[in-house]
Amino acid sequence: MEGFGVHTYKLINAQGKEVYVKFHWLPTCGVRCLTDDQAVVVGGKDHSHATRDLTEAIDKGEFPEWKLFIQTMEIQGKVGHRAVPLLRAPCPMFSFHSHKDDVHELLQMSTTTNSTPWM
């Protein structure tokens, strides 16, 4: 499952330079989706199918991994939210901004254990 941040943040470096940023988690194993018909059948039988698939994979030693990317955009003078493409893209939480040069990989994360119920 991909993870796209809904919010745009402003980061400031040690020299005081500001940039807009968005965070994106991308799975290293790719993405598979159910068709509408499959979703009705699978979801109707087991509404926790995605969680079960994840926990069973971890139990088998098939550890899922994601890469965290940060997407940056230079701030050009004083601008309102309507002038910032990261904020006004047609569907910013589901897609990268068009300038791929501004997307940087930060880290890779792996899930190696299933959580235990705490309640």
N, C-alpha and C positions, 0 to 999 in steps of 0.2 A: 504494500500500500504506500502510495506517495503521500507526503505531508507538506502542504504549502501553507505558510503563515498568512493569515488574513490581514495582519497589520503591517504597516510600514514604520520603521523606526529610524531615528537619526542617531548616528554614532559620531563621536568627536574624538580625534586622536590627541596625542600629547602636545602637538603643535597648535591645537585649536581648530584644525580643519574638520568641517562637518560633511557627512555624506548621508544620503538616504539608503536604507538597507531593507531587504526582505530575506527571510530564511526559508530554505527548501530542503526537505528530507527526501532522498530518492533511494529506492531499494536497489541493491546490487543484483538481485535475481530477476529483475524485470517485473512486469505487472500483468496479471491475468484477470479478466473480468467475466462475469456471468452474463449471458443474454437475458433479456427480459423474461422469457419463458423459464429459463433455468433458475433465475432469482425467485420466481413465484414458487417453484417446486422446492428448491433448497431452503429458502427462507421459511416456507410453510412447514417444513419438517423439522428444521433445526435453526432457530433464530440466532444461535450462537456459533454457526458453522465457521465463521472466520476465526473466532477465538479458539475453537477446537482444533482447526487446522494448524494454527500457530503453536499451540501447546503440544500437539502431537509431533510436529516437526522438531521442536526443541528436545522432546523426550527421545527422539531417534538420533539426536546429534546433528541434525540439519539446522544449524544456527542461522537465523535471518540476519542480514546486515543492511545497514543504510548508510549513505554518505550525506553529510550535511554540507550544503552549499550556502554561500552568502552572495546575494546579488546587490551590487552597489550602483548608485547613481549620483553623480556630482550635483551639488546644489549651485545653481547659477543665480546669484543675487537673491533678493527677497521674492519669493513666489508663494502664491496661495495653493491650496490643495488641488484646484482645478488645473494647475500648470504642471503637476508632477505625474508623469506617465505611470509610475509604479502605483499611484493611488487611483488613477482613473482608467486603467486598462479594462477592456470589456469584462473580463473575469479574472482579476489579478490574483485571487487565491489559488487558481488552478493552472496558471501558465507563467512561464518565465517571461520577463520583459524582452523585447526584441534584440537588445544589445548583449549577445552572448559573451562578448569580451569582458563584460562587467560581472560575470558569474565566477566565483572562486570556491574551490573545494576547501573546507575547513578541517573536517575529520571524518572518520568512519567509525560506526558504532555497531556492535554485535550484541544480540541477546542470547545468553548462554544458559540461563536457568529460568524455570517457570516460577512465578511468585506463589507464595503460600497464602491461603486465606487468613486474614487478620481478624476477622469477626467471628 
